[in-house]
């Protein structure tokens, strides 16, 4: 009896609720309701995409390294700033607004291409620097064995950047960061399981050579977005739909490179002359200028001296300037 009464009460409440939720009888009102809901949803998606497309702020590698050394009771030995900077670059890649987007397969990130291109640019510099640490910075002699933590970090950062799962790119990159943190701890404490960091002009020049090659590739692709210049340099034209990807990938590389140059300026101070040190400072300043916020919601690609800007050629100018300064820096290091 009690059960029957409860069931009747539930039915009555269900009918009452259904009556309140009844759709409007007027088709026009129904259409307007759906249109308003659709526009609201679209606006929220656009706002989310805009928020996730924001480039992370710059950070000070020296201040960050000093803060970590104080909190972990580590010594600021040569190589410590570079290691902390590399870890921070990896963490920024994974923990920025929206997280790591390059391997996403669901909306709205699957519709985005600028930020994933920026992420890949940062990742390329991370890979090059982690390989340099394994190959050159941590070995005083070529025949010496690789540091196990740096070897694992380099291998894991080299993992496919588009892997969604089994395993995901994020999982491998986090494991790489943990390997770097292990190396950082051994380097900063200088305990029995000591980690080494070699400060030689040859090791620094080897990494700078890799940076120069990367920048040359970026310069060619940026220049090939401009048809008259593309014909002059005998390069395949960059398709219009890829211009923004090339632009943001280059910006990602420059963003990471700015921090890495600041780090090596500290760690390799012993092999940098006053002229070389001034060149590095000049490069860092110009990189900061090249990374200023865009005033346009899209990447413009106009020709000649027209009314609108050509963002690709503007960035190519900074890349070429950086290449010239890198050549001078390598000459200065070789003569020291």
N, C-alpha and C positions, 0 to 999 in steps of 0.2 A: 504493500500500500504506500509506504513511504517512498519506495523507488519510483512508483508510477507518478506520484505527485511531483517528485524532483524532475522526472523526464518531461512532464507537461510544462513545468516552469522553464526548463531549458528551451523547449520549442517556442514558447511565447517570447522569450528574450531574443531568440534567433530571428523570429519574424520581425520583431520591433527594430532590431539592428539592421536587417535587410531593408526595411522601409526607409530608415534614415539614410542608407547608402544608395538608394535608388538613383539611377542615372537620370539626368534631365530629359524630359520628353521631346523638347525642341532640338532637332538635328543641328541647328546653327549653334546653339549653346554647347552641344556636345563637341562639335568641331573646334569651337574656340577653346574649350577646356583642354582638349588634346594638343592643340597648337601651343597654348601657353605652357603646358607641361613639357612639350618637345623643345621649345625655345629655352626654357629654364635649364633643362638637362644639357643642351648644347652649350649654353653659356658656362655652366659648371665645368664641362669637359675642356672648353677653351681656356678657362682660367687655370685649370690644373696643368694643362700642357704648357701654358706660359710660365707657371711657377717652376715646373720641372726643367724648363729650358734655360733657367738662369745660371750663368757661369759662377762657380764657387769663388769666394773672395780669395785674394792673395794672402799669404801668411809669411811671417819672418822666420826663416829656417834657424837662425842663430838663437833667437829668443825661445823658440820651441824646444831646441836641443838643450838649452840651459835649464829650462823649466823641467824637462824630463830628467836631466842629470841630477837636479836638486831633489826631485821627488823620489827617484830610485836610488839616490846616493851613489851615482856613477861619476867617473872622472871624464872630463871633456877632453879625451885623447883624440889625436888625429883620426879621422874617419867617422867619428861619432855624429857630427852634424850631417854628413852625407847619408848615413844610415837612417837617422831620424827623419830626414827629408824624404827619402825614398819610401819609408813606411807611411808618412803622412800623405804622400801622393796616392799610394794605394788605398788608404782609408778614405780619402776624399772621393776617389773613384766609386767606392762602394756605398758611402754613407751620405753623399750629397742629397739635395732635394730629389725625391723620386727614386733614389738608389741607383743601381747599375741598370741602364735601360737598353743597352745594345742587344741583349739576347732575349728581350721580352717578346712574347707572342700574343699578348692580349691588348685590347685598347685601354687607354689611349696611346700608350707608349709605342705600340706597333705602328702607329701613324706618324711618329716623329722620326726625323732623320738628322736634324742639326746637332742635338745633344749626343746621340750615339756616335756621330762622326767626331765630335769633340772628345768623347771618351776614348775613342780609338787612337786619336792623336796623343793623348796623355799616356795611354798604354804603350805606345811605341817607344816613347822616351823612357818609360819605366823599364821596359824589356832591355833596351840598349844599356841603361845604366846598371841594372842588376847583372847583366852579362859581363860588363866591364869590371864590376866589383868581384865577380867570381874569377874572371880570367886574368885581370891585371892588378887590381887594387889590393887583393888579399894574398898575393904570392910574390915573394921577393925574388924568386928564381922560376923560370918557366917549367923546370922539371919537378917543382914541388906540387904536392897534391892540392886539389881544390878544397876550400873550406866547405864542410858538409852542409851547413846551414845556407850558405850562399849558393851552393849548387842546387839545392832543393828549391830555393826561392826563384832562381833563374828558370828552372824547368817548369815550375808551376805558373809563373807569369807568362810563359810561352804558350800556355794552354789556349785552345780555341776561344776566341772572344765572343762567339755567337752561340755557344752551347747553353741550351736552356736547362737541361737536367741530365743526370746519369753520366758524369757529374755535371753540375752547373759551373759556369765560369766563375760566379761569385765564390763558390766553395773552394775552388782551386786557388783563387787570388787571396782568399782569407788564409789559407794554409801557407801561401808564400809570405804573407805578412807575419804570420807566427814564426816562420823560419828566420825572418829578418829580426824580429824581436829577440829571438834566442841569440843571434849573432850580436845584436846591440848589447844584451846583458853581459855576454862574455867579453865584449870589447871594453865596456865601461867599468867592469869590476876587475879585469885583469887577474882572474883567479888561475887555478891550475890548468883548466881547460881554456887556455888563452886564445884569443882571436887576434889576428894580425891585420894591419892595414898598411900597405906599402906606399910611401910617398916618393915617387920618382917622376921625373919629367917624361920618361918614356910611357909610363902608365897613363898619365894625364893626356899626352898627345894621342895615344891610341883611341881614347874615348872621344876626344875632340874631332878626330878624323871621322869617326862614325857619325857624329853630329853633323859635320859638314856634308856628308853623303846624304843624310836624311833631308837636310835643308835644300840641297840641290834638286832632289826629287820634288819637294814642295814648290820650289821656285818654278820649275818647268810646268807643273800642273796649273799653278796660278796664272802663269803667263799665257798658257795655251787656252785660257778662257777668253782671251781677246783675239779675235780672228786675224787682224792685220799682223799682230805680233806673233801669233801662232805660225803664220806662214814664214815669217822671218827666221824663227828658231827651229823650223822643220819638225814641229811636234804635232801629234794628233790633237785635233781640237777637243777641248773639254766640253761634253754635251751640256746644254743649258740646264737640264734637270740635275746635273751633278755639280754645278758651280758652287752651290751653297755647302754641299758635303765637303768639297775640297777646301773651301774657305774655313769651315769650322774644324776640320781635322788639323789644318795648319795652326789655327789658334790654340787648339789643345796641345800640340807639340810645343809651341812657344810658351804657353802657360807653365808647363812642366819644366821646360828648359830654364826659364827665369829662376825658379827655385833651386834647380840643380847647380846652376852657375854660382849662385850665392853660397851654396854649400861647399863646393870645391874651392872657392876663393878662400874659405877659412881653413879647410883641411889640407890644402896644398900650398899654404902660405910660404912654406920653406923653399919651394921651387919657383915661385912667382916673383919676378923682379918688380920694381916699382912701376915700370912701364906696363908690364903684363897685368899687374893688379889694377892699374888705371883703365886698361882696355876692358877687363872683366866688369868693372864698375860702370863703364860707358855702355856696355852691352846690356847690362841689367836695366839701366835707365831707359834705354830705347825699347827694350822688351815691354816695360811697363806702359810706355806710350802706345805701342802696337796693340796692347790688350785693353785699351779703353772701351767703354760701352758703345755699342752702335746706336746711331740716332735714327736708323731706319728699321722698320719691322721686317724688311726683306733684304737680301743681298743684291745690290744693284750691279749691273754689268754693262754700262753704256760705253760707247766708243769715243775715242779721240777726246776733244775738249768740249764735249756736249754739256747739256744743262744738268744732267744727273751724274752722280759719282760712279766710279768703277772700284768697288771694294776689293776685288781680287788683285788688281794692279797696285792699289795702295798697300795692301799687305805684302805683295811681292817686293815692293820697295824696301820694306823693313827686313824681309828675309835676305835680300841681296846685301843690304848694309851689314847684317849680322854675319853673313858669309865672309865678307871682306875683313871684318874685325877678327873673325876666327882665324883666318889665314895669317893676319898680323900677329895674333896671339901665339899661334903655333911656331912662327918664325922666332918670336921673342923667347919662347920656352926652349927652342932648339939651340939658340945662341947663348943661353944662360949656363 
